[in-house]
């Protein structure tokens, strides 16, 4: 079964703990082990921090990020 989870929010660091936990919970619901879910949580946290710091210069970013078909390379 293919599954997709999408969450749209601003790049606000006060939301990062919740988003990390949500990603870990989603991983567990799709069958990941506790260790794998912890890896997902860590990876999501690192990705969120990178977006916040590098894409938005340490300021909250926009509410909408472009989808795969809307990205500019």
N, C-alpha and C positions, 0 to 999 in steps of 0.2 A: 504494500500500500504506500503510495506517495503522499507525503504530507508537507504542508508549508505553513510556517508561522511567520506572520509579519506584524511588527510593532513600529508605529511612527510616533516620534516624540522629538522634543528639542534636545540639543546636545547640552543638557543641564546636569552637571556632576552630582547634584543632590538626588537625581533619579538613578544614578549608576548602580548603587547597591541593589535596588529593586530589580533593575533590568538584568543584572548578573544572576540574581536568584531565579528570575523568571526563565532565563535561558537554561539554567541548570535543571529546573523543574521540567521544562519542555524536553530536554535531553533524556531525563529519567522516564518520562511518559512514553518516549519512543523506544525505550529499551536499553538505554545506556546504563552502564554500571555506575556506582557511586564515584569511583575514580575517574571514569570518563566524563561524568557530569561535572566533577570538580575541574577537570581540564577545560571543559566548555565554559564554565563560569570564569576561569582565569583568562581564557582567550577573549571572551566577550568584554571583560573588564579592560584588558589591554587595548582592544580595538576602540572601545568608547573613549578611553583616555587619549589615544592617538588622534581621533577625530576632533575631540575637544581642543587639544593643544595645537595640532598642526593645521587642521582645516579651518578652525574658527578662532585661532589666536588666543585661546584661553577664555573665550566669551561664549555664552550659549548660542548655538547655531539655529538654523531655520527649523520649522516644524516639518517641512517636507523635503525629503531627499529624492533626487531623480531616480526613477526605476532603471532597470538594466537597458531598456530601449531608449532612455532619455539621457544617458551619460555621455559626456564629451571626453574623448581620450586625448 
